[in-house]
Amino acid sequence: MDRNANSRNNSLTDRNSGKILRKIAMDFFILFCVGFLILAFYLWGTPYKRGFFCDDESLKHPFKDSTVTNVMLYIVGLGLPVLTMCLTEWIRLRDYMGRSRPVFGKDIPPWVWEAYKVVGVFLFGCACQQLTTDIAKYTIGRLRPHFFDVCKPDIDCDLPANKWRYIEDFKCNGADVKLMKEMRLSFPSGHSSFSAYTMLYFSMYLHKRFTWHGSKLLRHGIQFVLLMMAWYTVMTRVSDYKHHWSDVLAGFSIGLLYAIIIFCFVSDLRKSVRMRPNQRNAELHTNGNSNHTMVHV
């Protein structure tokens, strides 16, 4: 009898492990598909060939290096939230003694599973907003404010015939191939959408998970700093002549929209209840004794 019971338990454990692995595999597959499309745009995408007017003053700004570089953007926008989320979930659930999730005989700690969920949803939303931005960039092909400085078109704009003419047939004399492509990707701003999404979603995550009551304004102060980091990034895209003001407005709006949608309708954070530390410890103790329910946070 004991042998049959053990066999049934092992079979049930294997089936549960298979379900968990299938869920994880599906999550990674979906994230891979969205990420692959982003990579395809970056490697093989061709922007729409938009023309210009010789008297368009908005395209005659000088080329400048970015104040907020791509490396800085990704380190702060991805690294800071992901590390904080993992650390926060570990602090919340490190003492939890309830049911863990076994996968082929190995117990997955609750904090690892929670960190996987919150980080996975965050990255999925980030990939979706990036793909949305890239589709618009390559479809519209708006010229950046430093177009003339980078392209150096082979058109004599001093000729009266070219003064008011919309010019589509031209060649660039610039030597940098990468810049020749980037100069057509002004709308919407990728820096703006990325920073808006990551910092707003991170702020809303902290609103649910930050439960220290030593200071009334500490949590809100951190949220304000995060939003100002995003706002500063957006403003530098205009002052560096990388985008027109409407580009950053559209990008910022995309990031905000995706942060709200992912937080409200995809993640479980909105449905969680913020608890004081003593309430959390009491629930952990109760669930630990019952040993059959997960902590609801």
C-alpha positions, -999 to 999 in steps of 0.1 A, spaced: 0 0 0 28 24 9 46 16 -23 14 23 -44 8 56 -25 43 67 -31 40 58 -67 8 78 -71 24 108 -52 55 107 -75 32 105 -106 12 135 -94 44 154 -86 57 147 -121 25 159 -137 25 191 -117 62 196 -126 53 191 -162 26 217 -160 49 242 -144 76 237 -169 51 240 -198 39 273 -184 75 286 -180 83 274 -216 53 292 -230 62 324 -211 98 323 -225 85 315 -260 61 345 -260 88 368 -247 113 354 -273 88 361 -301 84 397 -291 121 401 -286 129 385 -319 107 410 -337 125 439 -320 159 424 -330 146 420 -366 137 456 -368 171 466 -355 191 444 -378 170 443 -410 144 470 -407 143 497 -434 127 530 -424 102 547 -447 120 571 -471 106 604 -462 115 636 -481 122 671 -468 118 708 -476 150 729 -479 135 757 -457 126 733 -429 144 749 -399 134 721 -376 159 698 -395 189 720 -394 201 715 -358 236 702 -351 244 666 -343 252 660 -306 260 630 -285 233 617 -263 233 629 -227 216 597 -216 233 569 -236 218 536 -244 240 518 -219 229 542 -191 192 538 -202 193 500 -201 213 497 -169 189 520 -150 157 511 -168 162 473 -166 189 466 -141 176 487 -112 139 475 -113 149 438 -119 174 437 -90 150 456 -67 121 433 -75 142 401 -69 155 416 -36 120 427 -25 104 393 -32 132 376 -12 127 399 17 90 394 17 90 356 14 124 344 27 108 332 60 77 318 44 73 281 56 42 272 35 38 251 4 66 254 -22 64 244 -58 82 211 -65 97 206 -100 110 171 -105 119 166 -69 134 200 -63 114 226 -43 113 261 -58 112 286 -30 81 309 -30 102 340 -34 118 326 -65 84 320 -81 71 354 -71 102 371 -85 99 351 -117 63 364 -121 68 400 -113 101 403 -134 86 383 -163 55 406 -165 77 437 -163 100 425 -191 70 414 -212 55 449 -210 89 465 -217 93 444 -248 57 452 -260 62 489 -257 95 487 -275 80 468 -304 51 493 -306 76 521 -307 97 504 -334 67 497 -356 58 534 -356 95 544 -361 100 523 -392 65 530 -406 66 568 -404 103 574 -410 103 610 -396 136 628 -400 155 638 -369 163 675 -361 199 669 -371 190 656 -405 209 681 -426 240 679 -404 242 641 -406 228 635 -441 244 664 -461 220 658 -490 233 663 -525 207 691 -531 215 727 -537 190 744 -515 201 778 -527 185 772 -561 151 790 -563 135 759 -578 143 739 -546 133 765 -521 96 754 -518 98 720 -533 93 688 -514 124 668 -522 122 630 -522 149 621 -547 182 627 -530 214 610 -517 232 615 -485 269 624 -485 274 613 -449 298 585 -442 283 568 -411 259 541 -423 243 536 -389 235 573 -386 220 573 -421 195 548 -408 190 564 -374 183 599 -389 149 585 -402 137 571 -368 127 602 -350 90 594 -343 82 583 -316 111 586 -292 124 552 -280 142 567 -250 110 584 -239 88 554 -242 113 531 -225 121 554 -196 84 563 -191 74 526 -190 102 513 -167 101 541 -142 63 544 -139 58 506 -136 87 505 -111 70 533 -91 37 514 -90 54 482 -80 70 500 -51 36 514 -41 24 479 -36 55 463 -22 71 491 -1 56 485 34 81 502 57 61 528 78 91 546 94 85 576 71 53 588 55 71 604 25 100 580 19 81 558 -6 66 587 -24 100 605 -24 116 574 -42 87 574 -66 92 611 -74 129 605 -80 121 577 -104 96 598 -124 120 627 -125 147 604 -140 123 595 -167 113 632 -172 150 642 -174 156 616 -200 127 628 -221 139 664 -219 174 656 -230 161 640 -262 149 675 -272 179 694 -259 203 670 -277 184 675 -309 176 638 -312 138 643 -314 112 669 -320 90 678 -291 61 658 -306 83 627 -308 90 627 -271 54 634 -263 42 604 -283 70 582 -269 62 592 -233 25 586 -239 32 551 -252 54 542 -222 28 555 -197 0 537 -215 18 504 -214 28 508 -178 -8 513 -167 -22 485 -189 5 459 -178 1 469 -141 -37 468 -141 -46 439 -165 -15 416 -168 2 416 -134 -13 406 -101 1 436 -83 -31 457 -85 -51 429 -68 -27 425 -40 -33 440 -5 -6 461 11 -1 448 47 18 462 77 48 441 88 29 427 119 0 417 97 24 400 72 42 381 100 9 369 115 -3 356 81 31 340 74 28 322 108 -7 311 101 0 298 66 32 282 78 12 261 104 -15 251 79 12 242 53 -12 241 24 -18 277 11 3 303 -5 6 337 10 -16 362 -7 3 394 -14 
